[in-house]
């Protein structure tokens, strides 16, 4: 099992109380730490513009700007987004941006890509909010455009949603075959079929019954389109709140609650904390989290991307995870 680390960027209210002038130093410090710590295979950011669980005036730093910055300030770790919303950027333009970042990084970029879902920010930024069918149609066509652009250095495409006429993407990415595609989402009829055709990685929810069900459906699509199911790495995102005892876990969760409740409100904060805790989550002692991840590995999960809500304020949970959890799963 390999591990990625989310870097706080504000989207999940994980920079609250840190002066905006200091936020880049905090984020970059964590990225540099992850780059140095061999436990982490990759670092990740979210592609969102407005905070959750509620939109607010708190910072949400833009994903591909951060990708370029981390490409320049790190040297080893892979760089991903979970996940880029296809409709937020023209796919030929996005292929160009990603190729440039790949060159800056020395060939370390991953392309996390999906249809997008956060209606509030879609409408606020003037994208409207088209139907799921349209969003996924754009995902399908956009992935083809990016794949061909990275492979050939020039792309033409005449689709229902996108038309590209000889778009030159030079330089091409440094990685042989282009940038790896992480096609995220669990839509059973469309998204997973797109993943079966084009993905090197997928990303499913970590609930065991969900992960198993999506895996079985993906396997069926792979049979239908003639691709190798076993060649696609299945991954999951896990919220991690780690403590040496259950009492310490409860204390950490309470600190998270107290930090965000004035911004998000009581009800939204309660829901957020509930999603981070309880059976089957990454909240618990090292032994409990090892058991959870071992079960997930048994279902075919080869890659876990960890989100530590305390990361900008306290690295001790990350350090405990590196010391006590990762060695048990590698």
RATA-V83993 format. One record per residue. PHI is phi in whole degrees, -180 to 180 (none if undefined). OMEGA is omega as a letter, one per 30 degrees, with the letter a starting at -180 (none if undefined). Layout:
phi: (PHI,PHI)
omega: (OMEGA,OMEGA)
//
This chain:
phi: (none,-106,-133,-115,-129,-73,-97,-60,-134,103,-58,-100,56,-104,-126,-59,89,-97,-57,-52,-65,-101,-67,-62,-62,-66,-64,-67,-62,-69,-63,-64,-60,-65,-64,-82,-77,-69,-65,-102,-84,-154,-119,-139,-131,-97,-99,-142,-112,-118,-68,-125,-78,-135,-62,-151,-83,-71,-62,-137,-76,-76,-64,-76,-64,-66,-57,-64,-65,-67,-59,-86,-105,-117,-133,-121,-73,-72,-127,-137,-128,-126,-135,-60,-87,-56,-77,-77,-145,-56,-64,-68,-63,-63,-60,-66,-60,-64,-64,-63,-64,-63,-65,-58,-80,80,94,-123,-81,-115,-107,-81,-143,-154,-81,88,-146,-82,-57,-56,-75,-54,-69,-62,-92,83,-90,66,-152,-66,-61,-59,-61,-68,-61,-77,-63,-65,-60,-59,-68,-64,-63,-64,-63,-64,-58,-69,-63,-71,-76,-106,82,-152,-145,-127,-158,-124,-114,-71,-106,-132,-129,-130,-127,70,-70,-91,-116,-133,-75,-74,-57,-75,-74,-58,83,95,-76,-60,-100,-103,-94,-101,121,-117,-56,-77,-88,-114,-59,-70,-72,-61,-60,-60,-77,-125,-81,-95,-139,-124,-143,-117,-60,-86,-58,-55,-68,-69,-59,-66,-63,-64,-63,-65,-69,-59,-59,-64,-64,-61,-62,-67,-97,81,-111,-90,-57,-69,-83,-93,-79,-96,-126,-150,-99,-133,-77,-120,-127,-109,-144,-71,-145,-64,-66,-68,-59,-61,-64,-65,-62,-68,-66,-62,-58,-66,-73,-106,-65,-71,-89,-89,88,-65,-64,-66,-66,-59,-66,-64,-64,-61,-71,-93,-131,100,-58,83,-97,-93,-94,158,-77,-53,-63,-67,-70,-59,-61,-60,-74,-63,-63,-66,-61,-64,-90,106,-78,-104,-147,-121,-105,-99,-112,-105,-63,-92,-56,-72,-113,-157,-92,-64,-66,-63,-64,-65,-62,-62,-79,-116,-99,-57,-60,-76,-119,-100)
omega: (l,a,l,a,l,l,l,l,l,a,a,l,a,l,a,l,l,a,l,l,a,a,l,l,l,a,a,l,l,l,l,l,a,l,a,a,a,a,a,l,a,l,a,l,l,l,l,a,a,a,l,g,l,l,a,l,l,a,l,a,a,a,a,l,l,l,a,a,l,l,a,a,l,a,a,a,l,a,a,l,a,f,l,l,a,a,a,a,l,a,l,l,l,l,l,l,a,l,l,l,l,l,l,a,a,l,a,a,l,l,l,a,l,a,a,a,a,a,a,a,l,a,a,a,l,l,a,l,a,a,l,l,l,a,a,l,l,l,a,a,a,l,l,l,a,l,a,l,a,a,a,a,l,a,l,a,l,a,l,a,a,l,a,a,l,l,a,l,a,g,l,l,l,a,l,a,l,a,l,a,l,a,a,l,a,l,a,a,a,a,a,l,l,l,l,a,a,a,l,l,l,l,a,l,a,l,a,a,l,a,a,a,a,l,a,l,l,l,l,l,l,l,a,a,l,l,a,l,a,l,l,l,l,a,l,l,a,l,a,l,a,l,a,l,l,l,l,l,l,l,l,l,l,l,l,l,a,a,a,a,l,l,a,a,a,a,a,l,l,l,l,l,l,a,a,a,l,a,l,l,l,l,l,l,l,a,a,a,l,l,l,a,l,l,l,l,l,l,l,l,a,a,l,l,a,l,l,a,a,a,a,a,a,a,a,l,l,a,l,l,l,a,a,a,a,a,a,a,a,none)
//
